[in-house]
Amino acid sequence: MSFVDVPVSHGRLEGVLWKAEAPRGAVVVCHPHPLHGGTMHNHVTYRIAKAFRERDISTLRFNYRGVGRSTGSYDEGRGELEDAAAALAFLAERVAGVPLYSAGFSFGSRIALRLPMEEKNLRAVLAAGLAVDLFDFEFVVGLTLPKAFIQSELDEYGDLAKVRALVERALPPKQLFIVPDADHLCSNRLAAFEKIAASAVDWLLSTSQRANG
């Protein structure tokens, strides 16, 4: 694991890069809302990255503009998407020639899902904690690449019935994984989230491999 500075138009993004010895892929992991305490060290974000690392996928977590040592300031999702694209480009240079993935939690799930609309080289997306009660996720229905969703049963920012309906409308391949008896932050349910994240990553990797021949 190494601390890195990702170059961006406004200066730098603070990041943590973990490189597998023989990587099967590489993933950029996006954290929750920066105005509500979200950082790359968020415990759900960390466990998403851990699930990928345990499957020999190199991971890059990063702080959006204005968070930690990252320069710049909050930009209502527009600039944060640019930051994610810059992080992905940085990762693709450092871990070349492998499949690329995006992942994220809460606000970061929306960024991770929007990233394939800007970056066509992504193989698949993992999105956890969709805050469908706060943000518009309707664009998800048009995404054609494999999508794994993780949602807490009692998520106070993302009603499970609404998430189910969204996933049902989305194009395949897709899969919804549910964390039972958990709130948005998976308070006291992180062990359960970790197991489900492992299953979601396994599904995502196998499905994306089949989809890409």
C-alpha positions in Angstrom: 0.0 0.0 0.0 1.3 3.5 -0.8 0.0 7.0 -0.4 -0.1 8.8 -3.8 -1.0 12.2 -5.2 -3.2 12.0 -8.3 -2.6 15.0 -10.6 -5.7 17.0 -11.5 -6.6 20.3 -13.1 -7.1 21.9 -9.7 -3.9 20.5 -8.2 -3.9 17.0 -6.6 -6.1 14.3 -5.1 -4.9 12.4 -2.0 -5.1 8.7 -2.6 -4.1 5.3 -1.3 -3.0 2.7 -3.9 -2.7 -1.0 -3.3 -1.1 -3.0 -6.1 -1.6 -6.7 -6.4 1.5 -8.7 -7.3 -0.3 -10.3 -10.2 -3.4 -8.1 -10.7 -6.5 -9.6 -12.2 -7.8 -6.0 -12.6 -7.9 -2.6 -11.0 -10.7 -0.6 -9.4 -11.2 3.0 -8.3 -13.4 3.3 -5.2 -15.4 6.4 -4.5 -16.3 7.6 -1.0 -19.5 9.2 0.5 -20.6 12.8 0.4 -17.7 15.2 1.2 -20.0 17.7 3.0 -21.3 15.0 5.4 -18.0 13.6 6.6 -17.3 11.3 3.7 -13.6 10.4 3.1 -11.7 7.5 1.5 -11.3 6.1 5.0 -15.0 5.6 5.5 -15.5 2.1 6.9 -17.9 0.8 4.1 -15.7 2.3 1.4 -12.6 0.6 2.9 -14.4 -2.8 3.0 -15.5 -2.5 -0.6 -11.8 -2.0 -1.5 -10.8 -4.9 0.7 -13.2 -7.2 -1.1 -11.5 -6.4 -4.4 -8.0 -6.6 -2.9 -8.7 -10.1 -1.6 -9.4 -11.1 -5.2 -6.1 -9.7 -6.5 -7.7 -6.5 -7.9 -5.4 -3.5 -7.4 -7.3 -0.7 -5.7 -7.2 3.1 -5.6 -9.2 5.0 -2.9 -9.0 8.7 -3.2 -10.4 11.9 -1.6 -12.5 14.2 -3.7 -11.5 17.8 -4.1 -11.5 19.7 -0.8 -11.3 16.5 1.3 -8.1 15.8 3.3 -5.0 16.9 1.4 -6.9 17.1 -1.9 -7.0 20.6 -3.4 -10.1 22.4 -4.7 -13.6 22.5 -3.2 -16.9 20.7 -3.4 -18.6 21.0 -6.8 -22.0 19.4 -6.4 -21.0 16.1 -8.1 -19.7 17.6 -11.4 -16.2 18.1 -10.2 -16.2 14.9 -8.1 -17.0 12.9 -11.3 -14.0 14.6 -13.0 -11.9 13.6 -9.9 -13.0 10.0 -10.3 -12.1 10.1 -14.0 -8.7 11.4 -13.2 -8.2 8.8 -10.5 -9.2 6.1 -13.0 -6.7 7.4 -15.6 -4.0 7.5 -12.9 -4.8 3.9 -11.9 -4.8 2.7 -15.5 -1.2 4.0 -15.9 0.0 2.5 -12.7 -1.7 -0.9 -13.3 -1.6 -1.2 -17.1 -3.2 -3.9 -19.3 -5.8 -5.2 -16.9 -9.6 -4.9 -16.7 -10.8 -1.7 -15.0 -13.7 -1.4 -12.6 -15.4 1.4 -10.6 -17.0 1.1 -7.2 -18.5 3.4 -4.6 -20.6 3.9 -1.5 -23.5 6.3 -1.0 -22.8 9.5 -2.9 -19.8 7.6 -4.2 -22.1 4.9 -5.7 -23.7 7.6 -7.9 -20.2 8.8 -9.0 -19.1 5.2 -9.7 -22.3 4.5 -11.8 -21.9 7.7 -13.8 -18.2 7.1 -14.5 -18.9 4.5 -17.3 -20.9 7.1 -19.1 -17.7 9.2 -19.4 -15.1 6.4 -19.5 -15.9 3.6 -22.0 -13.0 1.4 -20.9 -14.7 0.2 -17.7 -15.7 -3.4 -17.4 -18.2 -3.3 -14.6 -19.5 -1.3 -11.6 -20.2 -2.1 -7.9 -22.6 0.4 -6.2 -23.4 0.2 -2.5 -25.8 2.3 -0.5 -27.8 4.0 -3.3 -29.3 7.1 -1.7 -32.2 7.1 -4.0 -34.2 9.3 -1.6 -31.7 12.0 -2.0 -30.3 11.8 -5.5 -31.5 10.9 -9.0 -30.3 7.5 -10.1 -32.7 7.1 -13.1 -29.7 7.1 -15.6 -28.7 3.7 -14.2 -31.5 2.0 -16.3 -29.5 2.7 -19.5 -26.1 1.3 -18.4 -25.3 -1.9 -20.4 -22.2 -3.1 -18.5 -22.5 -5.5 -15.5 -23.7 -3.9 -12.3 -23.7 -5.2 -8.8 -25.8 -3.4 -6.2 -25.5 -3.7 -2.4 -28.3 -2.1 -0.4 -29.0 -2.2 3.4 -32.5 -3.5 4.2 -33.2 -0.5 6.5 -31.3 2.2 4.6 -32.7 5.5 5.7 -31.5 7.3 2.6 -32.4 4.6 0.0 -35.8 2.9 0.4 -35.2 -0.8 -0.5 -38.5 -1.0 -2.5 -37.3 1.9 -4.7 -33.9 0.3 -5.2 -35.5 -3.0 -6.1 -37.7 -1.2 -8.7 -34.7 0.7 -10.1 -32.7 -2.6 -10.5 -35.7 -4.3 -12.1 -35.7 -1.6 -14.8 -32.0 -1.7 -15.3 -30.5 -3.6 -18.3 -28.8 -6.9 -17.6 -26.3 -8.1 -16.4 -27.3 -6.9 -12.9 -27.6 -8.3 -9.4 -28.9 -6.9 -6.1 -27.4 -8.0 -2.8 -29.1 -7.0 0.4 -27.6 -6.5 3.9 -30.3 -7.6 6.3 -31.2 -5.6 9.4 -28.7 -2.9 8.4 -28.9 0.9 8.2 -27.2 3.1 5.6 -23.8 3.0 7.3 -24.2 -0.7 8.3 -23.8 0.3 11.9 -23.0 -2.9 13.9 -23.4 -4.8 10.6 -20.0 -4.4 9.0 -19.1 -8.1 9.2 -22.3 -8.9 7.4 -21.6 -6.2 4.8 -18.1 -7.6 4.3 -19.4 -11.1 3.5 -22.0 -9.7 1.1 -19.4 -7.4 -0.6 -17.2 -10.5 -1.2 -20.1 -12.2 -2.9 -20.9 -9.1 -4.9 -17.4 -8.8 -6.2 -17.2 -12.5 -7.0 -20.4 -12.1 -9.1 -19.2 -9.0 -10.7 -15.8 -10.5 -11.8 -17.3 -13.7 -13.2 -20.1 -11.9 -15.0 -17.8 -9.3 -16.5 -15.4 -12.0 -17.7 -18.3 -13.8 -19.5 -19.6 -10.5 -20.9 -16.2 -9.6 -22.3 -15.4 -13.1 -23.7 
